[in-house]
Amino acid sequence: MHLEGALRTTLTALALAAAFCLGAEAQSPTVQQSAPPALPAQAAGGMAAYEGLIVQTINFPDVPGASAQHHLLDLIPQKAGVPLKREDVRQSIQALHSTGRFADIQVEAERSPDHQVVLAFRTQANFFVGELFVEAAPNPPAANQVVNATKLQLGELFTRTRHCRHQAIDGTKRILQVRLKR
C-alpha cells in the first residue's frame, strides 16, 4: 500500500515536471545572455525609410502593466517626439537586453497617417526559477530532498534544455527510484 502511494506520487511529480517543462518550452526559448542580438540586415535596411521621421509613440505590447512600460521607456535612449535614429534604436535594444528580462527583442516601425513613426518593441520574456514546492511526497524522501534533487537554483535563468532534460526530471527520478527501492 505504501509503495503504491509512493509510485502514484512519483508519477504525479514527473507529470507535473513534464507539464512545467512543456509550458516553459512554449514560452521560453533557449537563451544566451552574452550579447544583445544585432539588427538583421533586412531590418537595418528597412529602417532607412523611417530614419529622421518624428517618433509619435513608443510601446511595448508584450509587457504587461503600465508602470513596467513607463520604466522601460525611461531606460531607452530613443524617445517619442524626436527624430528616429538608427543608433538610438540600437542602444535602446542594448538597454532592454541588459535588464536580463528578455530572451528576444524586435523593433517594429509603422508610419502614421501624419508622416510620423510608431515604434513597437516586441519582446519575449525570460523565465527564472522561483519558489519550489513538493506536495504529497513519500517519506522518505523528504520534500527538501526532492527539491534538492532537481538542482534548480532560485533566481537562475530557466531554459528548457538545461533544466528540464538534465536536472529537474532526471534528478527527481533518481532520488525517488533510490528511495522506492528501499
Residue, then its C-alpha position, 0 to 999 in steps of 0.5 A: m500500500h505504501l509503495e503504491g502511494a509512493l509510485r502514484t506520487t512519483l508519477t504525479a511529480l514527473a507529470l507535473a515536471a513534464a507539464f512545467c517543462l512543456g509550458a516553459e518550452a512554449q514560452s521560453p526559448t533557449v537563451q544566451q545572455s552574452a550579447p544583445p542580438a544585432l539588427p538583421a540586415q533586412a531590418a537595418g535596411g528597412m529602417a532607412a525609410y523611417e530614419g529622421l521621421i518624428v517618433q509619435t509613440i513608443n510601446f511595448p505590447d508584450v509587457p504587461g502593466a503600465s508602470a513596467q512600460h513607463h520604466l522601460l521607456d525611461l531606460i531607452p535612449q530613443k524617445a517619442g517626439v524626436p527624430l528616429k535614429r538608427e543608433d538610438v534604436r540600437q542602444s535602446i535594444q542594448a538597454l532592454h537586453s541588459t535588464g536580463r528580462f528578455a530572451d528576444i527583442q524586435v523593433e517594429a516601425e509603422r508610419s502614421p497617417d501624419h508622416q510620423v513613426v510608431l515604434a513597437f518593441r516586441t519582446q519575449a520574456n525570460f523565465f527564472v526559477g522561483e519558489l519550489f514546492v513538493e506536495a504529497a511526497p513519500n517519506p522518505p524522501a523528504a520534500n527538501q530532498v526532492v527539491n534538492a534533487t532537481k538542482l534548480q537554483l532560485g533566481e537562475l535563468f530557466t531554459r528548457t534544455r538545461h533544466c528540464r532534460h538534465q536536472a529537474i526530471d532526471g534528478t527527481k527520478r533518481i532520488l525517488q527510484v533510490r528511495l522506492k527501492r528501499 
